[in-house]
């Protein structure tokens, strides 16, 4: 298993989610730019940053820990995307795109977590 994050599918999936979230975040109303939007940005960034940090850790256990944190951040981002959609801060097409991206990231993280468990 590669410790180079750019060789992992989950890295590219998560990076794509970050780009989409930042692009769509521009549609938020001004009153929410420093509340839900910022939290969504942080959650999405946390996913890819934890994958990168996990890859740099010395032990498989540490790597798994950071993948677990990334999975929590992905679930948080999914909730915030749904909330933004319900509040009409994101257009329906953006919500759909981000939901699909989140599901893909969650699946990729779960696959990575399983692969790391098998290394014990």
BALOBA-1460 file (C-alpha; in Angstrom, 3 decimals):
// residues 120
<rec num="1" residu="x" x="0.000" y="0.000" z="0.000"/>
<rec num="2" residu="x" x="1.380" y="3.367" z="-1.008"/>
<rec num="3" residu="x" x="2.305" y="5.970" z="1.563"/>
<rec num="4" residu="x" x="2.284" y="8.582" z="-1.198"/>
<rec num="5" residu="x" x="-1.171" y="10.149" z="-0.827"/>
<rec num="6" residu="x" x="-1.323" y="11.274" z="-4.444"/>
<rec num="7" residu="x" x="-1.283" y="7.597" z="-5.482"/>
<rec num="8" residu="x" x="-4.434" y="6.851" z="-3.489"/>
<rec num="9" residu="x" x="-7.872" y="7.058" z="-5.068"/>
<rec num="10" residu="x" x="-9.298" y="8.523" z="-1.862"/>
<rec num="11" residu="x" x="-6.896" y="11.462" z="-2.089"/>
<rec num="12" residu="x" x="-8.179" y="12.379" z="-5.553"/>
<rec num="13" residu="x" x="-11.819" y="11.797" z="-4.565"/>
<rec num="14" residu="x" x="-11.428" y="13.997" z="-1.479"/>
<rec num="15" residu="x" x="-9.533" y="16.670" z="-3.400"/>
<rec num="16" residu="x" x="-12.356" y="16.780" z="-5.954"/>
<rec num="17" residu="x" x="-14.858" y="17.237" z="-3.132"/>
<rec num="18" residu="x" x="-12.822" y="20.137" z="-1.720"/>
<rec num="19" residu="x" x="-12.731" y="21.857" z="-5.108"/>
<rec num="20" residu="x" x="-16.491" y="21.399" z="-5.559"/>
<rec num="21" residu="x" x="-17.297" y="22.635" z="-2.049"/>
<rec num="22" residu="x" x="-15.180" y="25.742" z="-2.510"/>
<rec num="23" residu="x" x="-16.685" y="26.423" z="-5.928"/>
<rec num="24" residu="x" x="-20.273" y="25.915" z="-4.774"/>
<rec num="25" residu="x" x="-19.638" y="27.744" z="-1.509"/>
<rec num="26" residu="x" x="-19.694" y="30.991" z="-3.438"/>
<rec num="27" residu="x" x="-23.473" y="30.602" z="-3.767"/>
<rec num="28" residu="x" x="-24.073" y="30.862" z="-0.010"/>
<rec num="29" residu="x" x="-25.837" y="34.007" z="1.178"/>
<rec num="30" residu="x" x="-23.550" y="36.613" z="2.706"/>
<rec num="31" residu="x" x="-25.033" y="36.000" z="6.159"/>
<rec num="32" residu="x" x="-23.808" y="32.394" z="6.078"/>
<rec num="33" residu="x" x="-20.346" y="32.913" z="4.673"/>
<rec num="34" residu="x" x="-18.792" y="32.703" z="8.136"/>
<rec num="35" residu="x" x="-21.051" y="30.065" z="9.645"/>
<rec num="36" residu="x" x="-22.161" y="26.981" z="7.701"/>
<rec num="37" residu="x" x="-19.962" y="27.661" z="4.677"/>
<rec num="38" residu="x" x="-16.794" y="27.944" z="6.763"/>
<rec num="39" residu="x" x="-17.647" y="24.773" z="8.677"/>
<rec num="40" residu="x" x="-18.249" y="22.943" z="5.394"/>
<rec num="41" residu="x" x="-14.913" y="24.185" z="4.057"/>
<rec num="42" residu="x" x="-13.138" y="22.972" z="7.205"/>
<rec num="43" residu="x" x="-14.826" y="19.561" z="7.118"/>
<rec num="44" residu="x" x="-14.006" y="18.984" z="3.438"/>
<rec num="45" residu="x" x="-10.396" y="20.124" z="3.890"/>
<rec num="46" residu="x" x="-10.047" y="17.946" z="6.959"/>
<rec num="47" residu="x" x="-10.778" y="14.834" z="4.907"/>
<rec num="48" residu="x" x="-7.894" y="15.218" z="2.491"/>
<rec num="49" residu="x" x="-5.544" y="16.714" z="5.100"/>
<rec num="50" residu="x" x="-6.039" y="13.732" z="7.412"/>
<rec num="51" residu="x" x="-5.389" y="11.293" z="4.572"/>
<rec num="52" residu="x" x="-2.157" y="13.143" z="3.769"/>
<rec num="53" residu="x" x="-1.126" y="13.280" z="7.421"/>
<rec num="54" residu="x" x="-1.976" y="9.617" z="7.955"/>
<rec num="55" residu="x" x="0.240" y="8.638" z="5.038"/>
<rec num="56" residu="x" x="3.146" y="10.407" z="6.737"/>
<rec num="57" residu="x" x="2.767" y="8.582" z="10.054"/>
<rec num="58" residu="x" x="5.155" y="5.827" z="11.028"/>
<rec num="59" residu="x" x="2.788" y="3.084" z="12.104"/>
<rec num="60" residu="x" x="-0.234" y="1.474" z="10.528"/>
<rec num="61" residu="x" x="-2.179" y="2.192" z="13.718"/>
<rec num="62" residu="x" x="-1.500" y="5.909" z="13.402"/>
<rec num="63" residu="x" x="-2.418" y="5.794" z="9.715"/>
<rec num="64" residu="x" x="-5.721" y="4.080" z="10.598"/>
<rec num="65" residu="x" x="-6.415" y="6.734" z="13.235"/>
<rec num="66" residu="x" x="-6.118" y="9.540" z="10.681"/>
<rec num="67" residu="x" x="-8.270" y="7.642" z="8.186"/>
<rec num="68" residu="x" x="-10.898" y="7.330" z="10.927"/>
<rec num="69" residu="x" x="-10.777" y="11.082" z="11.530"/>
<rec num="70" residu="x" x="-11.108" y="11.661" z="7.781"/>
<rec num="71" residu="x" x="-14.186" y="9.432" z="7.720"/>
<rec num="72" residu="x" x="-15.753" y="11.480" z="10.522"/>
<rec num="73" residu="x" x="-15.033" y="14.667" z="8.592"/>
<rec num="74" residu="x" x="-16.616" y="13.166" z="5.467"/>
<rec num="75" residu="x" x="-19.787" y="12.388" z="7.408"/>
<rec num="76" residu="x" x="-19.767" y="15.923" z="8.810"/>
<rec num="77" residu="x" x="-19.382" y="17.387" z="5.314"/>
<rec num="78" residu="x" x="-22.272" y="15.230" z="4.073"/>
<rec num="79" residu="x" x="-24.514" y="16.558" z="6.850"/>
<rec num="80" residu="x" x="-23.540" y="20.163" z="6.142"/>
<rec num="81" residu="x" x="-24.219" y="19.707" z="2.423"/>
<rec num="82" residu="x" x="-27.683" y="18.336" z="3.223"/>
<rec num="83" residu="x" x="-28.315" y="21.212" z="5.633"/>
<rec num="84" residu="x" x="-27.195" y="23.799" z="3.075"/>
<rec num="85" residu="x" x="-29.541" y="22.223" z="0.547"/>
<rec num="86" residu="x" x="-32.506" y="22.245" z="2.928"/>
<rec num="87" residu="x" x="-31.850" y="25.895" z="3.703"/>
<rec num="88" residu="x" x="-31.543" y="26.674" z="-0.037"/>
<rec num="89" residu="x" x="-27.973" y="27.907" z="0.386"/>
<rec num="90" residu="x" x="-26.892" y="25.532" z="-2.380"/>
<rec num="91" residu="x" x="-28.777" y="24.925" z="-5.623"/>
<rec num="92" residu="x" x="-30.188" y="21.394" z="-6.033"/>
<rec num="93" residu="x" x="-27.639" y="20.443" z="-8.707"/>
<rec num="94" residu="x" x="-24.773" y="21.424" z="-6.386"/>
<rec num="95" residu="x" x="-26.280" y="19.429" z="-3.516"/>
<rec num="96" residu="x" x="-26.620" y="16.384" z="-5.772"/>
<rec num="97" residu="x" x="-23.046" y="16.697" z="-7.036"/>
<rec num="98" residu="x" x="-21.609" y="17.134" z="-3.543"/>
<rec num="99" residu="x" x="-23.687" y="14.269" z="-2.114"/>
<rec num="100" residu="x" x="-22.374" y="11.943" z="-4.808"/>
<rec num="101" residu="x" x="-18.823" y="13.099" z="-4.175"/>
<rec num="102" residu="x" x="-19.253" y="12.548" z="-0.423"/>
<rec num="103" residu="x" x="-20.602" y="9.023" z="-0.947"/>
<rec num="104" residu="x" x="-17.618" y="8.251" z="-3.156"/>
<rec num="105" residu="x" x="-15.176" y="9.631" z="-0.577"/>
<rec num="106" residu="x" x="-16.834" y="7.697" z="2.258"/>
<rec num="107" residu="x" x="-16.631" y="4.488" z="0.216"/>
<rec num="108" residu="x" x="-12.980" y="5.100" z="-0.623"/>
<rec num="109" residu="x" x="-12.158" y="5.813" z="3.024"/>
<rec num="110" residu="x" x="-13.962" y="2.667" z="4.160"/>
<rec num="111" residu="x" x="-11.987" y="0.631" z="1.606"/>
<rec num="112" residu="x" x="-8.721" y="2.179" z="2.802"/>
<rec num="113" residu="x" x="-9.634" y="1.512" z="6.435"/>
<rec num="114" residu="x" x="-10.367" y="-2.169" z="5.620"/>
<rec num="115" residu="x" x="-7.063" y="-2.492" z="3.760"/>
<rec num="116" residu="x" x="-5.210" y="-1.028" z="6.744"/>
<rec num="117" residu="x" x="-6.974" y="-3.408" z="9.146"/>
<rec num="118" residu="x" x="-5.727" y="-6.337" z="7.076"/>
<rec num="119" residu="x" x="-2.126" y="-5.200" z="7.601"/>
<rec num="120" residu="x" x="-2.201" y="-6.109" z="11.293"/>
